[in-house]
Amino acid sequence: MTAPTRSDIRRWRRYLAEERAEAAVYRELAERRHGEEREILHELAEAERRHAEHWETLLGPRIGLPLRPSLRSRALTWLAGRFGSVFVLALAQRAESRSAYATDADATAAMAADEQIHSEVVRSLAQRGRARISGTFRAAVFGMNDGLVSNLALVLGIGAAGTSRETILLTGLAGLLAGALSMGAGEYVSVRSQRELLAASTPSPETHDALADLDVDANELALVYRARGMPADEAARRAEERLAAAHRGAEPELHEAPDHEEIGSAWGAAISSFCFFASGALIPVLPYLLGLTGLTAVLTAAGLVGVALMVTGAIVGVLSGAPPLGRALRQLAIGWGASAATYGLGLLFGTTVS
């Protein structure tokens, strides 16, 4: 084996630092989990330790003092030690997916395969958290985005028409309250209605009590499975199994009723939507609350809302496993585009902002 170059040594030391940091992230996350999730995270940490040993072996006496991992890895370790939320898992998922081992000749094929599998394992762990928060999170993101865009458009539209600061301020605050109440009520009705519709389609548990009295020859239970889309022969076979279990005194299950966790609760969605809409709608009003007027207030409001839109877009990107910058710029373009349209209408039908 030829002697490693300085570039090789630097790269190996960097890999070693990153592997140690990833192992620390998984250990920190494991401390905030229990049961199977805790065991899985400890297994991931152990796998990262094995990868670190590979680079330690290659470095040998050239290992030197430990390098600091990248800023991204240090930030992820800090977040894992304090939060351990689905947000941290989503970041870890992205970190695993960026592994360079597949194209590095000094990394083994097993290590490259490990990193791909780790990405899927972390994705699955994050998915559990995404399912738990998806209903409320959807309402929060939608509420925040709607509050930012709708109130900025409202404030800029009437501001461009030449109205006074007091009128703009009153209109913005009225839009905040009216929009927040509307969003909260709408989310409550939407989620409650969706849950009621799904409940109407959930198999009744009372059906189990009738199984023991069914005619085995007629076997009408098969119709239940056929109605759910199962082929006739498979439905008949499944029905025979269920009936046999019922006659033995077992407690067969026609279908495990879903809990629809990903939908969230009606009250949770309503409160989340109300609070986040109000928070978002307050931002474009802030310059007028602080006494700014004219073009200065317009530019300040647009800038503040632009920052907020990019933050919410980046958060959505991270949690969905997508590039955060792309999502941030998409949110910014949509928000500013809608606001620019109303501002243009205000200029068209009113007077120019002084």
SESE-407341 format. One line per 8 residues: number of its first residue (from 1); for each residue y, z, x of C-alpha. Coordinates in nm, 4 decimals. Example, Ala and Ser with C-alpha at 12.3 -4.5 7.8 and 13.67 -1.06 7.14 Angstrom:
! SESE-407341
1) -0.4500:0.7800:1.2300 | -0.1060:0.7140:1.3670 $
***
This chain:
! SESE-407341
1) 0.0000:0.0000:0.0000 | 0.3404:-0.0979:0.1383 | 0.6038:0.1680:0.1891 | 0.8366:0.2053:-0.1099 | 1.1925:0.0878:-0.0774 | 1.4967:0.3008:-0.1438 | 1.5340:0.1224:-0.4754 | 1.1756:0.2123:-0.5679 $
9) 1.2307:0.5772:-0.4818 | 1.5525:0.5946:-0.6844 | 1.3796:0.4339:-0.9828 | 1.0791:0.6658:-0.9625 | 1.2994:0.9723:-0.9363 | 1.4976:0.8546:-1.2380 | 1.1760:0.8041:-1.4357 | 1.0594:1.1493:-1.3324 $
17) 1.3821:1.3103:-1.4524 | 1.3589:1.1285:-1.7855 | 0.9949:1.2240:-1.8410 | 1.0721:1.5889:-1.7738 | 1.3648:1.5704:-2.0141 | 1.1529:1.4089:-2.2883 | 0.8874:1.6771:-2.2454 | 1.1581:1.9412:-2.2838 $
25) 1.2839:1.7733:-2.6033 | 0.9385:1.7817:-2.7605 | 0.8846:2.1434:-2.6593 | 1.2180:2.2416:-2.8124 | 1.1371:2.0532:-3.1326 | 0.7932:2.2158:-3.1472 | 0.9525:2.5609:-3.1414 | 1.1232:2.4757:-3.4704 $
33) 0.8125:2.3398:-3.6406 | 0.4882:2.4918:-3.7555 | 0.1361:2.3817:-3.8326 | 0.0339:2.0237:-3.7626 | 0.3823:1.9023:-3.6687 | 0.4088:2.1732:-3.4045 | 0.0722:2.0723:-3.2544 | 0.1663:1.7034:-3.2501 $
41) 0.4940:1.7741:-3.0698 | 0.3155:1.9880:-2.8102 | 0.0699:1.7006:-2.7536 | 0.3621:1.4632:-2.6984 | 0.5147:1.7046:-2.4499 | 0.1826:1.7200:-2.2657 | 0.1656:1.3406:-2.2510 | 0.5161:1.3249:-2.1020 $
49) 0.4073:1.5851:-1.8446 | 0.1191:1.3575:-1.7413 | 0.3622:1.0698:-1.7011 | 0.5826:1.2909:-1.4841 | 0.2824:1.3710:-1.2647 | 0.2326:0.9970:-1.2056 | 0.5819:0.9641:-1.0581 | 0.5437:1.2887:-0.8644 $
57) 0.2294:1.1461:-0.7027 | 0.4032:0.8206:-0.6100 | 0.7009:1.0037:-0.4650 | 0.4949:1.2543:-0.2675 | 0.7094:1.4189:-0.0006 | 1.0010:1.1917:-0.0966 | 1.0460:1.3671:-0.4319 | 1.3569:1.5523:-0.3131 $
65) 1.5672:1.7760:-0.5326 | 1.5304:1.7187:-0.9092 | 1.7651:1.4543:-1.0447 | 1.9652:1.5188:-1.3582 | 1.8433:1.3047:-1.6489 | 2.0787:1.0631:-1.8191 | 2.3632:1.1938:-2.0354 | 2.1788:1.0672:-2.3423 $
73) 1.8664:1.2649:-2.2520 | 2.0668:1.5798:-2.1752 | 2.2467:1.5514:-2.5078 | 1.9149:1.5015:-2.6882 | 1.7674:1.8112:-2.5209 | 2.0736:2.0137:-2.6203 | 2.0494:1.8960:-2.9822 | 1.6748:1.9634:-2.9961 $
81) 1.7282:2.3178:-2.8735 | 1.9819:2.3961:-3.1424 | 1.8936:2.1884:-3.4463 | 1.5492:2.0288:-3.4360 | 1.6389:1.8169:-3.7372 | 1.5328:1.4715:-3.8474 | 1.8474:1.3451:-3.6720 | 1.7046:1.4581:-3.3358 $
89) 1.3664:1.3007:-3.4172 | 1.5399:0.9723:-3.4990 | 1.7170:0.9822:-3.1622 | 1.3877:1.0586:-2.9874 | 1.2310:0.7625:-3.1673 | 1.4968:0.5313:-3.0274 | 1.4517:0.6800:-2.6796 | 1.0768:0.6107:-2.6880 $
97) 1.1319:0.2535:-2.8063 | 1.3561:0.1805:-2.5039 | 1.0865:0.2495:-2.2454 | 1.0821:0.0047:-1.9530 | 0.7222:0.0787:-1.8527 | 0.5857:-0.2424:-2.0058 | 0.7737:-0.4481:-1.7435 | 0.7537:-0.2068:-1.4491 $
105) 0.4707:-0.2817:-1.2076 | 0.4617:0.0792:-1.0860 | 0.3898:0.2178:-1.4340 | 0.0313:0.1976:-1.5526 | -0.0729:0.0021:-1.8603 | -0.1841:0.3291:-2.0171 | 0.1637:0.4759:-1.9727 | 0.3254:0.1741:-2.1348 $
113) 0.0798:0.1968:-2.4241 | 0.1484:0.5689:-2.4534 | 0.5208:0.5078:-2.4950 | 0.4595:0.2572:-2.7736 | 0.2293:0.4997:-2.9518 | 0.4768:0.7843:-2.9002 | 0.7439:0.5786:-3.0729 | 0.5198:0.5393:-3.3775 $
121) 0.4221:0.9076:-3.3764 | 0.7855:1.0173:-3.3671 | 0.8697:0.7564:-3.6321 | 0.6065:0.9106:-3.8603 | 0.7334:1.2628:-3.7962 | 1.0897:1.1499:-3.8637 | 0.9753:0.9758:-4.1803 | 0.8647:1.3091:-4.3247 $
129) 1.2135:1.4434:-4.2734 | 1.3717:1.1245:-4.4034 | 1.1669:1.1564:-4.7231 | 1.2818:1.5152:-4.7687 | 1.6521:1.4318:-4.7355 | 1.6653:1.0707:-4.8552 | 1.7843:1.1458:-5.2095 | 2.0635:1.3825:-5.1110 $
137) 2.1441:1.1832:-4.7977 | 2.1813:0.8617:-4.9981 | 2.4204:1.0359:-5.2363 | 2.6166:1.1859:-4.9455 | 2.6558:0.8577:-4.7569 | 2.7381:0.6634:-5.0713 | 2.9856:0.9320:-5.1804 | 3.1598:0.9529:-4.8428 $
145) 3.1819:0.5759:-4.8037 | 3.3059:0.5250:-5.1593 | 3.5642:0.8008:-5.1210 | 3.6949:0.6545:-4.7963 | 3.7134:0.2942:-4.9128 | 3.8212:0.3374:-5.2744 | 4.1000:0.5850:-5.2039 | 4.2244:0.3968:-4.8991 $
153) 4.2366:0.0797:-5.1096 | 4.4157:0.2681:-5.3865 | 4.6699:0.4304:-5.1546 | 4.7415:0.1109:-4.9603 | 4.7660:-0.0977:-5.2761 | 5.0298:0.1158:-5.4432 | 5.1976:0.1873:-5.1110 | 5.2412:-0.1823:-5.0423 $
161) 5.4043:-0.2190:-5.3851 | 5.6940:-0.0061:-5.2609 | 5.6321:0.3189:-5.4497 | 5.7560:0.6540:-5.3218 | 5.5586:0.8913:-5.1008 | 5.5331:1.1433:-5.3842 | 5.3856:0.8833:-5.6194 | 5.1375:0.7678:-5.3549 $
169) 5.0363:1.1270:-5.2867 | 4.9907:1.2103:-5.6542 | 4.7935:0.8909:-5.7136 | 4.5710:0.9567:-5.4120 | 4.4923:1.3133:-5.5185 | 4.4255:1.1994:-5.8753 | 4.1940:0.9297:-5.7418 | 4.0160:1.1900:-5.5292 $
177) 3.9475:1.4242:-5.8212 | 3.8625:1.1524:-6.0731 | 3.6355:0.9692:-5.8301 | 3.4554:1.2841:-5.7141 | 3.3859:1.3927:-6.0728 | 3.2715:1.0436:-6.1651 | 3.0452:1.0144:-5.8618 | 2.8930:1.3578:-5.9160 $
185) 2.8254:1.2930:-6.2835 | 2.6913:0.9463:-6.2106 | 2.4502:1.0712:-5.9450 | 2.3239:1.3483:-6.1733 | 2.2560:1.1074:-6.4599 | 2.1046:0.8465:-6.2268 | 1.8614:1.0792:-6.0493 | 1.7730:1.2711:-6.3660 $
193) 1.7026:0.9465:-6.5533 | 1.4933:0.8107:-6.2666 | 1.2845:1.1272:-6.2547 | 1.2321:1.1172:-6.6313 | 1.1216:0.7539:-6.6178 | 0.8774:0.8287:-6.3362 | 0.7471:1.1369:-6.5172 | 0.6701:0.9195:-6.8186 $
201) 0.4493:0.7025:-6.5955 | 0.2658:0.9937:-6.4316 | -0.0950:1.0471:-6.5511 | -0.1283:1.3374:-6.7915 | -0.3340:1.6317:-6.6577 | -0.4673:1.6877:-7.0119 | -0.6743:1.3722:-6.9725 | -0.9100:1.5626:-6.7426 $
209) -1.0230:1.7851:-7.0296 | -1.1590:1.4866:-7.2214 | -1.3785:1.3490:-6.9440 | -1.6866:1.5603:-7.0201 | -1.6933:1.4359:-7.3818 | -1.6667:1.0648:-7.3048 | -1.9544:0.8334:-7.3944 | -2.1208:0.7565:-7.0627 $
217) -2.2484:0.4190:-7.1861 | -1.9144:0.3025:-7.3288 | -1.7368:0.4430:-7.0259 | -1.3823:0.3855:-7.1502 | -1.2533:0.5700:-6.8452 | -1.2902:0.2395:-6.6616 | -1.0069:0.1045:-6.8768 | -0.7719:0.3573:-6.7156 $
225) -0.8433:0.2240:-6.3691 | -0.8293:-0.1386:-6.4840 | -0.4897:-0.0731:-6.6420 | -0.3715:0.0477:-6.3019 | -0.4669:-0.2867:-6.1474 | -0.8145:-0.2086:-6.0172 | -1.0806:-0.4889:-6.0425 | -1.3306:-0.4424:-6.3267 $
233) -1.6378:-0.3752:-6.1084 | -1.4529:-0.1281:-5.8877 | -1.3022:0.0406:-6.1951 | -1.6490:0.0824:-6.3500 | -1.7860:0.2302:-6.0282 | -1.4947:0.4727:-5.9945 | -1.5274:0.5756:-6.3593 | -1.8987:0.6490:-6.3167 $
241) -1.8224:0.8709:-6.0175 | -1.5569:1.0634:-6.2092 | -1.7752:1.1069:-6.5160 | -2.0677:1.2280:-6.3052 | -1.8389:1.4826:-6.1421 | -1.7110:1.5959:-6.4822 | -2.0631:1.6495:-6.6190 | -2.1460:1.8570:-6.3107 $
249) -1.8557:2.0840:-6.4016 | -1.6280:1.9670:-6.1245 | -1.2539:1.9220:-6.1662 | -1.1964:1.5492:-6.1139 | -0.8544:1.4105:-6.0554 | -0.7601:1.0835:-6.2200 | -0.4518:1.0602:-6.0048 | -0.2560:1.2957:-5.7873 $
257) 0.0843:1.3266:-5.9480 | 0.3555:1.2343:-5.6987 | 0.6393:1.4783:-5.6457 | 0.8937:1.1955:-5.5880 | 1.0417:1.3965:-5.3003 | 1.2323:1.0975:-5.1697 | 1.4394:1.0804:-5.4898 | 1.5816:1.4290:-5.4476 $
265) 1.7041:1.6654:-5.7155 | 1.9638:1.5686:-5.9722 | 2.1860:1.8680:-5.8952 | 2.1493:1.8223:-5.5201 | 2.2531:1.4574:-5.5447 | 2.5436:1.5401:-5.7778 | 2.6866:1.8191:-5.5627 | 2.6380:1.6194:-5.2430 $
273) 2.8065:1.3139:-5.3917 | 3.0989:1.5168:-5.5305 | 3.1664:1.7003:-5.2047 | 3.1336:1.3999:-4.9764 | 3.3390:1.1722:-5.2022 | 3.6156:1.4330:-5.2103 | 3.5972:1.4727:-4.8306 | 3.6162:1.0987:-4.7759 $
281) 3.8910:1.0434:-5.0333 | 4.1071:1.3135:-4.8746 | 4.1291:1.1314:-4.5405 | 4.3544:0.8404:-4.6487 | 4.5831:1.0887:-4.8280 | 4.6318:1.3086:-4.5198 | 4.9204:1.1060:-4.3663 | 5.1178:1.1399:-4.6896 $
289) 5.0375:1.5122:-4.7100 | 5.1807:1.5438:-4.3583 | 5.5042:1.3711:-4.4645 | 5.4491:1.0248:-4.3131 | 5.5843:0.7236:-4.5003 | 5.5955:0.3470:-4.4848 | 5.4027:0.1435:-4.2317 | 5.3389:0.4505:-4.0153 $
297) 5.1496:0.6174:-4.2991 | 4.9579:0.2971:-4.3742 | 4.8438:0.2486:-4.0163 | 4.7561:0.6166:-3.9751 | 4.5517:0.6187:-4.2957 | 4.3704:0.2999:-4.1990 | 4.2977:0.4351:-3.8508 | 4.1626:0.7685:-3.9743 $
305) 3.9440:0.5997:-4.2333 | 3.8239:0.3508:-3.9731 | 3.7041:0.6317:-3.7468 | 3.5299:0.8043:-4.0392 | 3.3634:0.4799:-4.1482 | 3.2293:0.4194:-3.7987 | 3.0948:0.7759:-3.7755 | 2.9126:0.7502:-4.1090 $
313) 2.7818:0.4056:-4.0177 | 2.6536:0.5290:-3.6828 | 2.4780:0.8256:-3.8474 | 2.3082:0.5943:-4.0952 | 2.2043:0.3698:-3.8078 | 2.0521:0.6551:-3.6087 | 1.8601:0.7985:-3.9040 | 1.7310:0.4572:-4.0056 $
321) 1.6220:0.3728:-3.6503 | 1.8749:0.0888:-3.6230 | 2.1418:0.0343:-3.3539 | 2.4237:0.2757:-3.4458 | 2.7036:0.0527:-3.3154 | 2.6022:-0.2364:-3.5382 | 2.5932:-0.0154:-3.8469 | 2.9261:0.1427:-3.7516 $
329) 3.0981:-0.1945:-3.7181 | 2.9470:-0.3123:-4.0463 | 3.0861:-0.0087:-4.2296 | 3.4246:-0.0633:-4.0666 | 3.4399:-0.4302:-4.1624 | 3.3468:-0.3610:-4.5250 | 3.5924:-0.0729:-4.5615 | 3.8867:-0.2413:-4.3949 $
337) 3.8131:-0.5696:-4.5703 | 3.8275:-0.4120:-4.9167 | 4.1418:-0.2159:-4.8300 | 4.3140:-0.5208:-4.6834 | 4.2554:-0.7076:-5.0097 | 4.4302:-0.4414:-5.2212 | 4.7069:-0.4057:-4.9638 | 4.7676:-0.7793:-4.9844 $
345) 4.7828:-0.7622:-5.3644 | 5.0312:-0.4787:-5.3396 | 5.2523:-0.6863:-5.1128 | 5.2193:-0.9826:-5.3439 | 5.3243:-0.7981:-5.6597 | 5.5558:-0.5372:-5.5117 | 5.7837:-0.5015:-5.2178 | 5.7151:-0.5032:-4.8457 $
353) 5.6387:-0.1675:-4.6816 | 5.9456:-0.0627:-4.4906 $
***
